[in-house]
């Protein structure tokens, strides 16, 4: 879901002594689009009740995090 990490890019985690298993200092990719997330959420509706968000960085830093939460709720994903 997350393609890049601002904390990794700025070196914040490395300064705190935290290693990054997602190569946050080196990799810069776009975050998942809202449309792609919505497609996945619709596929999950009625099949599972939760969805894990991950990737590089913190999911709550996604530029459309509020939209992702609304889509999750609409599709009964907690």
Backbone torsions as a table, in degrees:
resi	resn	phi	psi	omega
1	UNK	NA	-46.4	179.8
2	UNK	-96.9	126.0	-178.2
3	UNK	-97.2	-17.1	-179.8
4	UNK	-148.0	165.7	-176.4
5	UNK	-137.3	116.6	179.6
6	UNK	-63.7	-34.1	179.7
7	UNK	-68.3	-38.0	176.7
8	UNK	-67.4	-43.4	-179.5
9	UNK	-62.4	-37.3	-179.6
10	UNK	-82.8	-9.1	-179.9
11	UNK	82.5	9.4	-177.4
12	UNK	-57.9	-46.2	-178.5
13	UNK	-65.0	-44.4	179.8
14	UNK	-61.0	-40.7	178.4
15	UNK	-63.2	-30.4	179.5
16	UNK	-86.2	-0.4	178.7
17	UNK	81.3	19.9	-178.4
18	UNK	-104.0	122.6	177.9
19	UNK	-80.9	149.7	-178.9
20	UNK	-110.7	117.7	179.5
21	UNK	-79.8	-5.9	179.9
22	UNK	-106.9	10.9	179.2
23	UNK	55.7	44.5	-177.3
24	UNK	-59.7	-25.0	178.9
25	UNK	-78.2	-21.7	-171.0
26	UNK	-109.7	-30.0	-171.4
27	UNK	-102.4	132.2	177.9
28	UNK	-131.7	102.4	177.1
29	UNK	-125.9	160.2	178.4
30	UNK	-69.6	151.5	173.8
31	UNK	-72.6	158.5	177.5
32	UNK	-58.8	141.4	178.3
33	UNK	-75.3	156.4	177.0
34	UNK	-60.8	-39.5	-178.7
35	UNK	-63.5	-41.4	178.8
36	UNK	-67.0	-42.4	178.0
37	UNK	-61.1	-42.4	-179.7
38	UNK	-63.5	-39.3	178.0
39	UNK	-61.2	-44.6	178.2
40	UNK	-63.9	-45.1	-179.0
41	UNK	-60.6	-40.6	178.3
42	UNK	-63.8	-37.5	178.3
43	UNK	-65.6	-30.5	-178.1
44	UNK	-81.5	-24.7	-175.6
45	UNK	-56.4	123.3	-179.7
46	UNK	83.2	-6.0	-179.0
47	UNK	-110.2	-28.0	176.5
48	UNK	-149.5	166.5	-176.1
49	UNK	-116.9	4.2	176.7
50	UNK	-150.7	158.9	-176.6
51	UNK	-141.1	129.5	178.9
52	UNK	-92.1	134.8	178.0
53	UNK	-104.2	132.9	-178.5
54	UNK	-155.3	-161.1	-177.7
55	UNK	117.1	-152.3	178.0
56	UNK	-84.0	129.0	177.6
57	UNK	84.6	-170.4	-177.4
58	UNK	-95.9	130.3	-179.6
59	UNK	-55.6	-31.4	-178.9
60	UNK	-71.4	-2.5	175.8
61	UNK	-95.6	-0.9	177.3
62	UNK	-62.5	138.4	-175.2
63	UNK	-63.2	-17.2	178.9
64	UNK	-124.7	36.1	-175.0
65	UNK	-56.9	-42.6	-179.7
66	UNK	-61.2	-40.9	177.1
67	UNK	-62.6	-40.3	179.7
68	UNK	-63.7	-38.3	177.0
69	UNK	-65.2	-42.1	178.3
70	UNK	-62.8	-43.2	178.6
71	UNK	-63.2	-41.2	177.9
72	UNK	-60.1	-46.2	-179.4
73	UNK	-64.3	-42.6	178.8
74	UNK	-60.6	-26.9	-177.7
75	UNK	-106.0	20.7	175.1
76	UNK	58.1	36.9	177.6
77	UNK	-108.7	127.0	-176.4
78	UNK	-109.1	NA	NA
